[in-house]
Amino acid sequence: MTDPPTPNDSGSKAWSGRFSEPVSELVKRYTASVSFDQRMALQDIRGSLAHASMLARQGIVTAQDLADIERGMAQIRGEIERGEFVWRVDDEDVHLNIEKRLTALIGDAGKRLHTGRSRNDQVATDIRLWLRDAIDEILELIAGFQRNLLDLAEAHCATPLPGFTHLQVAQPVTFGHHLLAYYEMTRRDASRFADCRRRLNQLPLGAAALAGTSFAIDRVFVARELGFDGVCENSLDAVSDRDFAIEFCACCALIMTHLSRLSEELILWMNPAVGFIDLADRFCTGSSIMPQKKNPDVPELVRGKTGRVNGSLMALLTLMKGQPLAYNKDNQEDKEPLFDAADTLRDTLTIYADMITGIRVKPEAMRAALAKGYATATDLADYLVRKGLPFRDAHEAVARAVRVAETRGVDLADLALVELQAFSALIGEDVFDVVTVEGSLAARDHIGGTAPAQVRAAIARARDVLEKRE
């Protein structure tokens, strides 16, 4: 009968003393996570160094042990950064790979590092550290996108554009005002990520496997060392929940939804039948068979990748929904959707910030579309109301005027005064101040309105917010 592997065997697991036979090769591959969780290596080292400092401070390990651990971790960090570190599936995950290498470098001091902790609270800490870094980067990328969006909006704060409801021409807006709607969406998105960061910034380390540890640890010290705002108050919750990861993916899904809506508009506006904008060639592709084609591939892929990020959110929600307390192996499956959502969003924000700078606006096409849609009809109705006509009667009079203009193929502003007066005796020469596109835009001169002066003021406020954030 073959003896079970001893702790000194090169292929032994950290827990192998309990078992009478080795894990099968298939199970090793199936349960290993090192192929994807190795990207948390630097966060794992940061957490381990803070834990080691605490152990030495509390007299649980010696000062020499700490010095050895710090020396070994410095070497391992260098190996990882240079791409020299050898990752082993036999060692399951990022944590054991680093611990095994540390022990090989410094001996017993490496074995003492795990005193007072478990991989359960270790991985929960690593994920929070990794996510904190990811959110900080995403917030910078959102700000970069917003700055370019504001530049484009400022250049077109007085450029008339049809505002749509039901994809039908509704009322005139400016292109700058339209773009600022996406600034507001992404401003809320940034706020959500900041809130998510605040909630996740609690230290799980010290919860150990599920019940805490019998060693006299100082969790508050470790929290301060790692920049956490506090510690998780319940050991069971600390190791077993991933609501912070779900919340992060929800934030990713929301901002991707907003970028998907903008993508849909860019695709529509770029269509030759609309022709409001053109995208720079570097964001488009051609056709293998139709030489005239210029396809907006990047916006289309943003739409598609939004579904991918939504899928990551659904995966994490489904992962957690049936788990009893405390930690379960299911949670190994939390990382790939989380990483993929973060990667997809980072790539999307990076390319979108550049794509905004490559938008060429075609004002003449926008104005022509306004003329076809009778976009100032509401302004004419408001004019009649201000003259004393009840709104329902004004609505009816303008509807009849639109019908006549439509049969003649002209805009309301192109009708003669006497023709307009046929629909209401209240109409005077001042009517042409309100039925023109410029008159309509200028009339909405209030906070949140589309008057060019208000758009400029909104851009100034937005820039001030971004500067303060920096």
C-alpha positions as semicolon CSV with decimal commas, in nm:
position;residue;x (nm);y (nm);z (nm)
1;M;0,000;0,000;0,000
2;T;0,134;0,341;-0,094
3;D;0,198;0,578;0,194
4;P;0,018;0,911;0,178
5;P;0,233;1,207;0,079
6;T;0,410;1,385;0,359
7;P;0,408;1,763;0,404
8;N;0,760;1,776;0,262
9;D;0,670;1,602;-0,066
10;S;0,692;1,839;-0,359
11;G;0,339;1,752;-0,473
12;S;0,171;1,765;-0,134
13;K;-0,115;1,999;-0,053
14;A;-0,131;2,228;0,245
15;W;-0,408;2,004;0,380
16;S;-0,284;1,662;0,255
17;G;-0,220;1,511;0,598
18;R;-0,593;1,436;0,634
19;F;-0,618;1,218;0,322
20;S;-0,508;0,865;0,235
21;E;-0,468;0,913;-0,139
22;P;-0,357;1,199;-0,362
23;V;-0,599;1,413;-0,560
24;S;-0,652;1,294;-0,916
25;E;-0,502;1,494;-1,199
26;L;-0,848;1,577;-1,334
27;V;-0,962;1,710;-0,999
28;K;-0,643;1,914;-0,970
29;R;-0,716;2,085;-1,300
30;Y;-1,087;2,121;-1,224
31;T;-1,040;2,281;-0,883
32;A;-0,728;2,490;-0,950
33;S;-0,777;2,865;-0,982
34;V;-0,419;2,979;-1,028
35;S;-0,467;3,030;-1,402
36;F;-0,689;3,330;-1,330
37;D;-0,641;3,433;-0,967
38;Q;-0,267;3,488;-1,019
39;R;-0,360;3,839;-1,131
40;M;-0,419;3,916;-0,761
41;A;-0,057;3,826;-0,678
42;L;0,060;4,173;-0,585
43;Q;-0,248;4,228;-0,370
44;D;-0,182;3,892;-0,204
45;I;0,174;3,999;-0,123
46;R;0,053;4,332;0,019
47;G;-0,195;4,156;0,243
48;S;0,062;3,900;0,358
49;L;0,317;4,166;0,446
50;A;0,063;4,357;0,654
51;H;-0,039;4,033;0,826
52;A;0,325;3,945;0,896
53;S;0,392;4,290;1,041
54;M;0,096;4,245;1,273
55;L;0,210;3,897;1,382
56;A;0,554;4,033;1,470
57;R;0,405;4,336;1,647
58;Q;0,190;4,103;1,856
59;G;0,482;3,871;1,936
60;I;0,327;3,580;1,747
61;V;0,629;3,553;1,515
62;T;0,978;3,690;1,572
63;A;1,135;4,002;1,427
64;Q;1,372;3,775;1,235
65;D;1,076;3,587;1,087
66;L;0,932;3,919;0,971
67;A;1,262;4,026;0,818
68;D;1,288;3,694;0,634
69;I;0,929;3,719;0,510
70;E;0,984;4,072;0,383
71;R;1,305;3,970;0,207
72;G;1,142;3,666;0,048
73;M;0,833;3,860;-0,062
74;A;1,050;4,127;-0,222
75;Q;1,219;3,859;-0,432
76;I;0,886;3,700;-0,524
77;R;0,739;4,038;-0,623
78;G;1,037;4,096;-0,849
79;E;0,998;3,752;-1,009
80;I;0,630;3,816;-1,075
81;E;0,686;4,162;-1,219
82;R;0,961;4,032;-1,448
83;G;0,749;3,735;-1,557
84;E;0,993;3,485;-1,405
85;F;0,763;3,335;-1,141
86;V;0,664;2,974;-1,212
87;W;0,295;2,918;-1,147
88;R;0,206;2,558;-1,059
89;V;-0,139;2,401;-1,095
90;D;-0,038;2,153;-0,823
91;D;-0,035;2,446;-0,580
92;E;-0,397;2,527;-0,664
93;D;-0,416;2,904;-0,629
94;V;-0,223;3,227;-0,607
95;H;-0,199;3,206;-0,230
96;L;-0,036;2,862;-0,208
97;N;0,190;2,930;-0,505
98;I;0,335;3,233;-0,330
99;E;0,351;3,061;0,009
100;K;0,532;2,759;-0,134
101;R;0,783;2,980;-0,312
102;L;0,831;3,186;0,004
103;T;0,897;2,873;0,211
104;A;1,146;2,750;-0,049
105;L;1,330;3,080;-0,023
106;I;1,330;3,142;0,354
107;G;1,240;2,812;0,521
108;D;1,026;2,784;0,835
109;A;0,950;3,156;0,856
110;G;0,746;3,109;0,536
111;K;0,543;2,836;0,705
112;R;0,467;3,066;1,000
113;L;0,317;3,338;0,779
114;H;-0,022;3,165;0,767
115;T;-0,061;3,172;1,146
116;G;-0,392;3,327;1,246
117;R;-0,547;3,335;0,901
118;S;-0,715;3,110;0,644
119;R;-0,730;3,115;0,269
120;N;-1,095;3,210;0,320
121;D;-1,022;3,549;0,474
122;Q;-0,705;3,582;0,266
123;V;-0,886;3,560;-0,066
124;A;-1,166;3,788;0,054
125;T;-0,900;4,046;0,139
126;D;-0,717;4,004;-0,192
127;I;-1,036;4,054;-0,394
128;R;-1,122;4,370;-0,204
129;L;-0,771;4,506;-0,255
130;W;-0,785;4,420;-0,625
131;L;-1,129;4,574;-0,668
132;R;-1,024;4,888;-0,486
133;D;-0,739;4,933;-0,735
134;A;-0,972;4,856;-1,026
135;I;-1,229;5,114;-0,914
136;D;-0,963;5,382;-0,878
137;E;-0,853;5,316;-1,236
138;I;-1,211;5,308;-1,366
139;L;-1,290;5,643;-1,201
140;E;-0,992;5,795;-1,382
141;L;-1,108;5,647;-1,712
142;I;-1,462;5,781;-1,662
143;A;-1,316;6,126;-1,599
144;G;-1,110;6,103;-1,919
145;F;-1,419;6,008;-2,119
146;Q;-1,614;6,294;-1,962
147;R;-1,345;6,553;-2,039
148;N;-1,351;6,461;-2,408
149;L;-1,731;6,454;-2,408
150;L;-1,738;6,806;-2,260
151;D;-1,493;6,930;-2,523
152;L;-1,722;6,807;-2,800
153;A;-2,030;6,947;-2,626
154;E;-1,866;7,286;-2,587
155;A;-1,780;7,297;-2,955
156;H;-2,149;7,237;-3,036
157;C;-2,334;7,408;-2,754
158;A;-2,535;7,606;-3,014
159;T;-2,556;7,345;-3,293
160;P;-2,927;7,260;-3,345
161;L;-3,020;6,891;-3,334
162;P;-3,360;6,724;-3,344
163;G;-3,459;6,596;-3,004
164;F;-3,647;6,271;-3,037
165;T;-3,918;6,085;-2,854
166;H;-4,030;5,748;-2,995
167;L;-3,749;5,809;-3,250
168;Q;-3,970;6,080;-3,401
169;V;-3,863;6,444;-3,422
170;A;-3,996;6,614;-3,110
171;Q;-3,835;6,951;-3,029
172;P;-3,509;7,127;-3,110
173;V;-3,218;7,076;-2,874
174;T;-2,851;7,146;-2,923
175;F;-2,599;6,874;-2,992
176;G;-2,404;6,992;-2,690
177;H;-2,710;6,959;-2,469
178;H;-2,770;6,609;-2,600
179;L;-2,414;6,505;-2,518
180;L;-2,445;6,647;-2,167
181;A;-2,717;6,391;-2,098
182;Y;-2,444;6,126;-2,118
183;Y;-2,221;6,332;-1,893
184;E;-2,497;6,326;-1,632
185;M;-2,540;5,950;-1,669
186;T;-2,170;5,882;-1,627
187;R;-2,151;6,131;-1,338
188;R;-2,398;5,911;-1,152
189;D;-2,202;5,605;-1,262
190;A;-1,885;5,749;-1,110
191;S;-2,075;5,820;-0,789
192;R;-2,195;5,459;-0,778
193;F;-1,840;5,327;-0,815
194;A;-1,723;5,559;-0,538
195;D;-2,002;5,433;-0,312
196;C;-1,914;5,074;-0,399
197;R;-1,551;5,141;-0,310
198;R;-1,652;5,287;0,025
199;R;-1,864;4,984;0,115
200;L;-1,606;4,725;0,011
201;N;-1,325;4,900;0,197
202;Q;-1,360;4,692;0,513
203;L;-1,096;4,435;0,611
204;P;-1,199;4,065;0,618
205;L;-0,855;3,942;0,731
206;G;-0,868;3,804;1,084
207;A;-1,196;3,624;1,027
208;A;-0,983;3,315;0,948
209;A;-1,184;3,022;0,813
210;L;-1,518;3,139;0,957
211;A;-1,499;3,190;1,335
212;G;-1,199;3,415;1,389
213;T;-0,873;3,296;1,546
214;S;-0,750;3,212;1,894
215;F;-0,432;3,415;1,838
216;A;-0,414;3,767;1,985
217;I;-0,424;3,946;1,651
218;D;-0,475;4,318;1,588
219;R;-0,713;4,356;1,296
220;V;-0,734;4,734;1,326
221;F;-0,358;4,760;1,276
222;V;-0,377;4,549;0,958
223;A;-0,669;4,758;0,832
224;R;-0,466;5,076;0,874
225;E;-0,162;4,919;0,706
226;L;-0,370;4,824;0,401
227;G;-0,572;5,146;0,381
228;F;-0,906;4,997;0,483
229;D;-1,159;5,220;0,659
230;G;-1,239;4,953;0,916
231;V;-1,283;4,581;0,972
232;C;-1,567;4,344;0,884
233;E;-1,761;4,308;1,209
234;N;-1,879;3,949;1,165
235;S;-1,638;3,668;1,081
236;L;-1,899;3,457;0,902
237;D;-2,007;3,743;0,681
238;A;-1,646;3,850;0,617
239;V;-1,546;3,527;0,445
240;S;-1,869;3,418;0,281
241;D;-2,040;3,710;0,110
242;R;-1,950;3,861;-0,224
243;D;-2,209;4,137;-0,232
244;F;-1,934;4,392;-0,292
245;A;-1,836;4,205;-0,610
246;I;-2,200;4,187;-0,719
247;E;-2,238;4,559;-0,654
248;F;-1,926;4,630;-0,859
249;C;-2,061;4,427;-1,152
250;A;-2,395;4,609;-1,121
251;C;-2,207;4,940;-1,148
252;C;-2,025;4,804;-1,454
253;A;-2,352;4,690;-1,610
254;L;-2,513;5,031;-1,560
255;I;-2,235;5,235;-1,717
256;M;-2,206;4,985;-2,002
257;T;-2,581;5,028;-2,056
258;H;-2,532;5,404;-2,080
259;L;-2,243;5,362;-2,324
260;S;-2,452;5,115;-2,522
261;R;-2,728;5,374;-2,558
262;L;-2,476;5,629;-2,683
263;S;-2,337;5,366;-2,919
264;E;-2,681;5,304;-3,062
265;E;-2,716;5,676;-3,131
266;L;-2,374;5,698;-3,295
267;I;-2,466;5,404;-3,518
268;L;-2,797;5,566;-3,609
269;W;-2,648;5,911;-3,665
270;M;-2,372;5,768;-3,883
271;N;-2,616;5,588;-4,112
272;P;-2,614;5,769;-4,449
273;A;-2,993;5,797;-4,432
274;V;-2,948;6,019;-4,124
275;G;-2,593;6,150;-4,171
276;F;-2,565;6,359;-3,854
277;I;-2,205;6,253;-3,783
278;D;-1,913;6,059;-3,915
279;L;-1,671;5,849;-3,710
280;A;-1,297;5,853;-3,764
281;D;-1,179;5,568;-3,983
282;R;-0,974;5,413;-3,701
283;F;-1,294;5,310;-3,524
284;C;-1,457;5,153;-3,829
285;T;-1,402;4,862;-4,065
286;G;-1,490;4,785;-4,423
287;S;-1,668;4,498;-4,590
288;S;-1,504;4,195;-4,748
289;I;-1,747;4,216;-5,041
290;M;-1,897;4,568;-5,052
291;P;-1,622;4,825;-5,118
292;Q;-1,836;5,126;-5,024
293;K;-1,904;5,015;-4,666
294;K;-1,780;5,190;-4,353
295;N;-1,908;4,992;-4,058
296;P;-1,920;5,138;-3,702
297;D;-1,770;4,826;-3,545
298;V;-1,658;4,982;-3,218
299;P;-2,002;5,116;-3,115
300;E;-2,157;4,788;-3,226
301;L;-1,914;4,591;-3,010
302;V;-1,989;4,817;-2,713
303;R;-2,354;4,718;-2,751
304;G;-2,254;4,353;-2,767
305;K;-2,011;4,367;-2,477
306;T;-2,281;4,524;-2,261
307;G;-2,455;4,187;-2,273
308;R;-2,130;4,024;-2,167
309;V;-2,103;4,247;-1,859
310;N;-2,469;4,190;-1,777
311;G;-2,390;3,819;-1,793
312;S;-2,112;3,861;-1,536
313;L;-2,360;4,027;-1,300
314;M;-2,610;3,747;-1,346
315;A;-2,338;3,487;-1,292
316;L;-2,242;3,634;-0,954
317;L;-2,602;3,674;-0,841
318;T;-2,671;3,312;-0,932
319;L;-2,347;3,200;-0,767
320;M;-2,447;3,347;-0,431
321;K;-2,819;3,281;-0,420
322;G;-2,813;2,929;-0,272
323;Q;-2,504;2,934;-0,052
324;P;-2,539;2,863;0,320
325;L;-2,295;3,025;0,560
326;A;-2,003;3,031;0,563
327;Y;-1,742;2,988;0,287
328;N;-1,809;2,739;0,005
329;K;-1,593;2,635;-0,288
330;D;-1,856;2,787;-0,517
331;N;-1,693;3,122;-0,446
332;Q;-1,391;3,025;-0,653
333;E;-1,620;3,102;-0,946
334;D;-1,655;3,467;-0,844
335;K;-1,329;3,586;-0,995
336;E;-1,353;3,523;-1,368
337;P;-1,684;3,712;-1,415
338;L;-1,554;3,987;-1,190
339;F;-1,225;4,020;-1,376
340;D;-1,397;4,004;-1,714
341;A;-1,646;4,278;-1,623
342;A;-1,364;4,504;-1,503
343;D;-1,148;4,433;-1,809
344;T;-1,435;4,491;-2,051
345;L;-1,530;4,821;-1,891
346;R;-1,172;4,946;-1,876
347;D;-1,118;4,868;-2,245
348;T;-1,452;5,023;-2,340
349;L;-1,388;5,348;-2,152
350;T;-1,036;5,376;-2,294
351;I;-1,146;5,335;-2,654
352;Y;-1,460;5,546;-2,610
353;A;-1,263;5,842;-2,477
354;D;-1,058;5,835;-2,797
355;M;-1,358;5,771;-3,021
356;I;-1,531;6,086;-2,892
357;T;-1,242;6,291;-3,028
358;G;-1,292;6,133;-3,370
359;I;-1,656;6,238;-3,417
360;R;-1,714;6,479;-3,707
361;V;-2,045;6,661;-3,672
362;K;-2,259;6,751;-3,976
363;P;-2,475;7,047;-3,864
364;E;-2,645;7,090;-4,200
365;A;-2,794;6,740;-4,183
366;M;-2,919;6,803;-3,830
367;R;-3,090;7,127;-3,935
368;A;-3,247;6,962;-4,238
369;A;-3,396;6,693;-4,014
370;L;-3,543;6,962;-3,788
371;A;-3,718;7,120;-4,087
372;K;-3,881;6,790;-4,175
373;G;-4,014;6,721;-3,828
374;Y;-4,201;7,043;-3,739
375;A;-3,995;7,057;-3,423
376;T;-4,117;7,406;-3,325
377;A;-4,485;7,308;-3,314
378;T;-4,483;7,300;-2,933
379;D;-4,332;7,649;-2,929
380;L;-4,622;7,775;-3,140
381;A;-4,871;7,615;-2,902
382;D;-4,696;7,773;-2,602
383;Y;-4,707;8,107;-2,784
384;L;-5,083;8,083;-2,822
385;V;-5,124;7,987;-2,457
386;R;-4,930;8,296;-2,353
387;K;-5,169;8,498;-2,571
388;G;-5,462;8,363;-2,368
389;L;-5,578;8,058;-2,566
390;P;-5,647;7,744;-2,354
391;F;-5,378;7,482;-2,413
392;R;-5,612;7,221;-2,563
393;D;-5,740;7,475;-2,816
394;A;-5,383;7,585;-2,892
395;H;-5,283;7,221;-2,944
396;E;-5,565;7,172;-3,191
397;A;-5,488;7,493;-3,383
398;V;-5,121;7,405;-3,423
399;A;-5,202;7,049;-3,527
400;R;-5,411;7,190;-3,812
401;A;-5,127;7,426;-3,906
402;V;-4,883;7,135;-3,919
403;R;-5,119;6,941;-4,141
404;V;-5,133;7,228;-4,390
405;A;-4,754;7,280;-4,382
406;E;-4,705;6,908;-4,437
407;T;-4,927;6,904;-4,747
408;R;-4,728;7,195;-4,886
409;G;-4,392;7,042;-4,794
410;V;-4,275;7,341;-4,590
411;D;-4,185;7,415;-4,228
412;L;-4,410;7,614;-3,995
413;A;-4,169;7,905;-4,011
414;D;-4,210;7,908;-4,390
415;L;-4,585;7,979;-4,374
416;A;-4,684;8,339;-4,427
417;L;-4,826;8,537;-4,135
418;V;-5,169;8,551;-4,295
419;E;-5,165;8,175;-4,335
420;L;-5,080;8,124;-3,970
421;Q;-5,348;8,371;-3,862
422;A;-5,605;8,149;-4,031
423;F;-5,557;7,905;-3,743
424;S;-5,585;8,171;-3,468
425;A;-5,648;8,544;-3,469
426;L;-5,413;8,571;-3,171
427;I;-5,110;8,516;-3,393
428;G;-4,908;8,830;-3,463
429;E;-4,581;8,919;-3,628
430;D;-4,391;8,821;-3,315
431;V;-4,477;8,458;-3,389
432;F;-4,161;8,425;-3,599
433;D;-3,953;8,482;-3,291
434;V;-4,072;8,149;-3,155
435;V;-4,126;7,921;-3,455
436;T;-3,765;7,938;-3,570
437;V;-3,516;7,682;-3,439
438;E;-3,300;7,952;-3,279
439;G;-3,603;8,105;-3,111
440;S;-3,708;7,768;-2,975
441;L;-3,362;7,698;-2,834
442;A;-3,322;8,043;-2,680
443;A;-3,662;8,021;-2,510
444;R;-3,552;7,732;-2,288
445;D;-3,317;7,944;-2,084
446;H;-3,325;7,777;-1,745
447;I;-3,109;7,526;-1,556
448;G;-3,137;7,198;-1,744
449;G;-3,269;7,368;-2,055
450;T;-3,120;7,351;-2,403
451;A;-3,054;7,724;-2,455
452;P;-2,690;7,763;-2,566
453;A;-2,616;7,987;-2,266
454;Q;-2,743;7,717;-2,032
455;V;-2,540;7,450;-2,210
456;R;-2,225;7,660;-2,166
457;A;-2,305;7,707;-1,797
458;A;-2,366;7,334;-1,752
459;I;-2,030;7,256;-1,916
460;A;-1,855;7,501;-1,684
461;R;-2,015;7,335;-1,380
462;A;-1,916;6,992;-1,507
463;R;-1,555;7,099;-1,561
464;D;-1,547;7,238;-1,210
465;V;-1,664;6,903;-1,070
466;L;-1,395;6,719;-1,265
467;E;-1,123;6,956;-1,146
468;K;-1,228;6,913;-0,785
469;R;-1,228;6,535;-0,827
470;E;-0,867;6,552;-0,941
